[in-house]
Amino acid sequence: MPKPSNRINGILPSGKDGWEVHFAAMTRKEAGEPIIMLSVGDHDFDTPEETVEACVRAVRGGYHHYTQLPGIPRLRKAMAKASTRCTGIETNSDQIIVTPGGQLALYAAVQGTLDKGDHAVVVAPYYATYPGTFRAAEAEFTVVEAQAADGFQPRAEAIEAALKPNTRAILINTPNNPTGAVYSRESMEALAELCVRHDLWLLSDEVYWTLAGEKHVSPRALPGMAERTLVINSMSKSHGMTGWRIGWLSGPENMISLLVSLNLVTTYGLTDFVSRAAAEALENDYGVKVIADIYNGRRTLFLDAVAGLNDIVVRGSEGGMYVMLDVSAIEPDDEKFAWALLDEEKVGVMPGSSFGEAAKGHIRISLCQPDNVLMDAAGRLRRFASSYRKAA
Ligand SMILES: Cc1ncc(COP(=O)(O)O)c(C=O)c1O
């Protein structure tokens, strides 16, 4: 075959990617071992029935055609309303572009703000696709670690120290995957002040906003930020629609109209019947409260179950779908810990170091299992933690 582009070869560097424990757990589960998978972030339940029915009606109703590139008007309106609630600042349809999932919103945000050779700062621990998304734009990035000791809150001074003359954007994620940290108003204000002072874009990934109760603070509503913030949103987590691939980006009208050209050459608009179902789901908040209650309940249940465990410290874990546990007092090598937990207790978790230096010595627990399974896993973790100490 002729030579592929350097760009496509460069998106994912080869070698170890931190998902080895997860894939081993999955293979062993498929082979019949009673493994509890706490490594993935996809719901253990299906999309709400009302949304499914809305989609079936739309398919039967003949919604099979091309749609407007930035999204059908009804959907953009519903997303604008959701953005007003998510960010706390009035948002209109012209400030919205629909995308197939939050990932494409992220891709569009990076493509829209960074040229080849431009620089961005990414706050870690971060979601696994971030580095590849910058590489796809041939942009450089510096990772700035939010510290475990700070509950994984980002520090504006550390971010400012990483800025370069060609820095154009900062990417953050709150509520955070993998740490579950919900960035405080104080952290957001310091970051916003820095973005205004250095004339930077702020790319704010808020796909877990409904899973943080009242605590979610969007930087878009802060002074001077509406003109420089692009918010990544998705229906995957909030509406139980991971496989439907529906998300959106909100930002200044001028940037949104420029991004329509990206849709023209990539997705050419969103699936017609999916757009109709998504609009109905947003207009009626199908599943939103039930799903938020499920994760809030599971988080409390699991954290209560591990609260009494000596040598395990909970960090972040305030919102979203994950809990982050500091296990370094038991075993500083989190990968070793995760492999041993899988071998001895048949629980699959993600080693924290898969998400960068700051999460070293931690394990990430996904809450995408029913209460009884999470309680079983907490019991296995308890047994493992005490026997591991004895053996050491
Ligand atoms: C922080 C974060 N951002 C974006 C995404 C992408 O979500 P979507 O399924 O909407 O593409 C995910 C998915 O897990 C995520 O965890």
The ligand as an SDF file (V2000), in Angstrom:
LIG
                    3D

 16 16  0  0  0  0  0  0  0  0999 V2000
  -14.8770   13.5560   29.6490 C   0  0  0  0  0  0  0  0  0  0  0  0
  -15.5020   13.0100   28.4220 C   0  0  0  0  0  0  0  0  0  0  0  0
  -15.6630   13.8130   27.3650 N   0  0  0  0  0  0  0  0  0  0  0  0
  -16.2350   13.3920   26.2220 C   0  0  0  0  0  0  0  0  0  0  0  0
  -16.6660   12.0860   26.1040 C   0  0  0  0  0  0  0  0  0  0  0  0
  -17.2610   11.6590   24.8020 C   0  0  0  0  0  0  0  0  0  0  0  0
  -18.5820   11.3690   24.9410 O   0  0  0  0  0  0  0  0  0  0  0  0
  -19.5110   10.9370   23.7180 P   0  0  0  0  0  0  0  0  0  0  0  0
  -19.9810    9.5670   24.0060 O   0  0  0  0  0  0  0  0  0  0  0  0
  -20.6290   11.9070   23.7200 O   0  0  0  0  0  0  0  0  0  0  0  0
  -18.6930   11.0320   22.4650 O   0  0  0  0  0  0  0  0  0  0  0  0
  -16.5210   11.2000   27.1840 C   0  0  0  0  0  0  0  0  0  0  0  0
  -16.9460    9.7870   27.0860 C   0  0  0  0  0  0  0  0  0  0  0  0
  -16.7180    8.9530   27.9110 O   0  0  0  0  0  0  0  0  0  0  0  0
  -15.9220   11.6710   28.3760 C   0  0  0  0  0  0  0  0  0  0  0  0
  -15.7480   10.8660   29.4380 O   0  0  0  0  0  0  0  0  0  0  0  0
  1  2  1  0
  2  3  1  0
  2 15  2  0
  3  4  2  0
  4  5  1  0
  5  6  1  0
  5 12  2  0
  6  7  1  0
  7  8  1  0
  8  9  2  0
  8 10  1  0
  8 11  1  0
 12 13  1  0
 12 15  1  0
 13 14  2  0
 15 16  1  0
M  END
$$$$
